[in-house]
Amino acid sequence: MKILVLGNMGMLGTDIVGKLSASYDVIGKDIDDFDITDKQDCRRVIVESDAEIVINAAAYTNVDDCEDNQETCFAVNAEGVKNVVRSCTEQGIKIVHFSTDYVFDGTQNTPYTEDFPYNPINVYGQSKLQGELYLREYSNNYILIRTAWLYGKNGKNFVDTIIDKAHIERSLQVVDDQIGSPTYTVDLASAVKVLIEGNHTGIFHVTNRGTCSWYEFALKILEYADVKNVEVKPVTSDTFPRKALRPHYSVLSCKKFSHATQRTMRYWQIALKDYINRIN
């Protein structure tokens, strides 16, 4: 089977290519190869690939920048998705696409299921939601994966930031009023492989198991990285005003994924330890 990965040089795309290449003929395309906001360019790379599945891991992911660059954000995360999906539908190609916990408003205190009403509170979430809607409008052969709090070795992420700061500063402040599920891109890539091989379709929430605050996440990062003598102080989100609002609770229920695949994701602590062992 031939698979085209769009955004193959990104943090998630790199690990998807790595996971799938051992079993399939994988082609990667990124920003230097095509313009996702150009309908004809999308059609060109998809037709030329002769792929049976297209995995779209391309996205505008800087949440705060999206507030200032709404046009570009929507061009990539919404109109770009429409371009990809319509081209795939024309060619009879299955599409795998990724969305975010940020399509929800974070006012719940129980995990969000796939059919829970969406209500994004920032531009990034709004753009990703519009991408979802285009996917569902123009295709009936798709896997839509919502995930959260991604980190991996091929892109800027919270884990690396905390470790880097701890080597410079003796005291860190980290918010403790945002709750989610840290997710290792390697584990998400494995879940993609499982969903593809099971010929699944529809919406799935996929994150590592368990929940924590960013503060609790930071404590584990430093523990596993064996960084000592650094004080970590819990603070509220108000301490660090950001351009984009963040949901306070964005835990996704992964029960549907587990039921459909008979697989469970690793606990986030185990995945984090694995990641830190790999980068050290």
Backbone hydrogen bonds, N-H to C=O, Kabsch-Sander energy under -0.5 kcal/mol:
donor,donor_aa,acceptor,acceptor_aa,energy
3,I,25,D,-2.7
4,L,53,I,-2.6
5,V,3,I,-0.5
5,V,27,I,-3.2
6,L,4,L,-0.6
6,L,55,I,-3.0
7,G,29,K,-2.8
8,N,5,V,-0.6
8,N,29,K,-1.3
10,G,7,G,-1.4
14,T,10,G,-2.4
15,D,11,M,-0.9
16,I,12,L,-2.2
17,V,13,G,-2.5
18,G,14,T,-2.1
19,K,15,D,-2.2
20,L,16,I,-2.5
21,S,17,V,-2.2
23,S,20,L,-1.5
24,Y,20,L,-2.3
25,D,1,M,-2.1
26,V,24,Y,-1.0
27,I,3,I,-3.0
29,K,5,V,-2.5
33,D,30,D,-2.2
34,F,30,D,-1.5
36,I,34,F,-0.6
38,D,35,D,-2.0
39,K,37,T,-0.6
42,C,38,D,-2.4
43,R,39,K,-2.1
44,R,40,Q,-2.2
45,V,41,D,-2.2
46,I,42,C,-2.0
47,V,43,R,-2.7
48,E,44,R,-2.8
49,S,45,V,-1.3
50,D,46,I,-0.9
50,D,47,V,-0.8
51,A,46,I,-0.7
52,E,2,K,-2.6
53,I,2,K,-1.3
54,V,94,K,-2.6
55,I,4,L,-3.4
56,N,54,V,-0.6
56,N,96,V,-3.4
57,A,6,L,-2.6
57,A,55,I,-1.0
61,T,59,A,-0.8
63,V,61,T,-1.2
66,C,62,N,-1.8
67,E,63,V,-0.6
67,E,64,D,-1.1
68,D,64,D,-0.7
68,D,65,D,-0.8
69,N,65,D,-1.7
73,C,69,N,-2.6
74,F,70,Q,-2.6
75,A,71,E,-2.0
76,V,72,T,-2.1
77,N,73,C,-2.8
78,A,74,F,-1.7
79,E,74,F,-2.5
80,G,75,A,-1.2
82,K,78,A,-2.2
83,N,79,E,-2.3
84,V,80,G,-2.3
85,V,81,V,-3.1
86,R,82,K,-2.6
87,S,83,N,-1.7
88,C,84,V,-2.3
89,T,85,V,-2.8
90,E,86,R,-2.1
91,Q,87,S,-1.4
92,G,88,C,-0.6
92,G,89,T,-0.9
93,I,88,C,-3.0
94,K,52,E,-1.7
95,I,141,N,-1.8
96,V,54,V,-2.8
97,H,143,I,-2.8
98,F,56,N,-0.8
99,S,145,I,-3.1
101,D,147,T,-1.3
103,V,100,T,-1.3
104,F,101,D,-1.8
112,Y,251,V,-3.0
116,F,113,T,-1.6
119,N,103,V,-2.3
126,Q,122,N,-2.2
127,S,123,V,-2.8
128,K,124,Y,-2.4
129,L,125,G,-2.2
130,Q,126,Q,-2.2
131,G,127,S,-1.9
132,E,128,K,-2.1
133,L,129,L,-2.5
134,Y,130,Q,-2.2
135,L,131,G,-2.3
136,R,132,E,-2.4
137,E,133,L,-1.7
138,Y,134,Y,-2.5
139,S,135,L,-1.3
143,I,95,I,-2.4
144,L,202,G,-2.8
145,I,97,H,-3.0
145,I,143,I,-0.6
146,R,144,L,-0.6
146,R,204,F,-2.4
147,T,99,S,-1.7
151,Y,183,T,-1.8
155,G,152,G,-0.9
161,T,157,N,-2.0
162,I,158,F,-2.5
163,I,159,V,-2.1
164,D,160,D,-2.7
165,K,161,T,-2.6
166,A,162,I,-2.2
167,H,163,I,-0.9
167,H,164,D,-0.6
168,I,165,K,-1.5
169,E,165,K,-3.6
172,L,231,E,-3.3
174,V,233,K,-2.5
176,D,235,V,-2.4
179,I,248,H,-3.0
180,G,212,C,-2.6
183,T,149,W,-2.3
185,T,151,Y,-2.5
187,D,184,Y,-0.6
188,L,184,Y,-2.0
189,A,185,T,-2.5
190,S,186,V,-1.7
191,A,187,D,-1.8
192,V,188,L,-2.1
193,K,189,A,-1.9
194,V,190,S,-2.0
195,L,191,A,-2.4
196,I,192,V,-2.4
197,E,193,K,-2.6
198,G,194,V,-1.6
199,N,196,I,-1.6
200,H,195,L,-2.2
202,G,142,Y,-2.8
204,F,144,L,-3.0
206,V,146,R,-2.7
206,V,204,F,-0.5
209,R,266,R,-2.6
212,C,180,G,-2.1
214,W,178,Q,-0.9
215,Y,175,V,-1.4
217,F,213,S,-2.4
218,A,214,W,-2.5
219,L,215,Y,-2.0
220,K,216,E,-1.8
221,I,217,F,-2.3
222,L,218,A,-2.2
223,E,219,L,-2.1
224,Y,220,K,-2.9
225,A,221,I,-2.0
226,D,223,E,-1.0
227,V,222,L,-2.6
228,K,226,D,-0.7
231,E,170,R,-2.7
233,K,172,L,-3.5
233,K,231,E,-0.5
235,V,174,V,-1.8
239,T,236,T,-1.8
240,F,237,S,-1.3
250,S,179,I,-2.8
253,S,112,Y,-3.0
258,S,254,C,-2.2
259,H,255,K,-2.7
260,A,256,K,-2.5
261,T,257,F,-2.3
262,Q,258,S,-1.9
268,W,209,R,-2.7
270,I,267,Y,-0.5
271,A,267,Y,-2.2
272,L,268,W,-2.6
273,K,269,Q,-2.1
274,D,270,I,-2.0
275,Y,271,A,-2.4
276,I,272,L,-2.6
277,N,273,K,-2.2
278,R,274,D,-1.7
279,I,275,Y,-1.9
280,N,276,I,-1.5
